[in-house]
């Protein structure tokens, strides 16, 4: 935990917060803080700063908080992601939050198993928990937005062209396509498929909506590896 994230409900006074649970245990067992020490803190979707430990025991901690610094800027990236395998999905959410992705749109695909959409990891509170873990790692406070679009064709035909407008639109897919560009300056809309990749029909529909097919080379990557590699290359 490189940043202790605070929620609005943690505050018992304008500049005083009280913590327990996972964050308290991390302070006690990992950081081994003592009264008088200062920690990097941030308010979820707000400013960052410093929290001085003014009271501490096994049940709770109280911090005197000063929030003066803006969080790091988000990447100008909308990530269209075919719903991954549930165990991988949690890690991908954390990676995306750590890397600074602004928006994640979860899509259906022919190769996405129906059971993936039944995972409890799609519950809003679980999505938020994993995003917070990624923010803690990166020293960021602003949660990415997450949307779920289970109907591929209506979304791609009716909504995606407007989302792509004014951005560099890319669909990652192995094949005889141009190499993924590097270090783009403007906004990007990037689509990454499931294990096994998009089927040709899906690539064609995404292309028609304004996404240009691109590839990372001959190696076939796991989804979580592709997400990290593509984001690192694009920005």
SULMOTA-V890140 format. One record per helix or strand. SS is the DSSP state (h for helix, s for strand). FROM is the first residue (numbers start at 1). TO is the last residue. If there is no record, write none. Layout:
ss-><SS;SS>
from-><FROM;FROM>
to-><TO;TO>
This chain:
ss-><s;h;s;s;h;s;s;s;s;h;s;h;h;h;s;h;s;s;s;h;s;h>
from-><4;8;11;16;21;38;48;61;77;86;103;114;120;124;145;152;168;179;188;200;212;223>
to-><6;10;13;19;31;43;56;69;82;99;107;118;122;138;149;164;172;179;192;208;215;234>
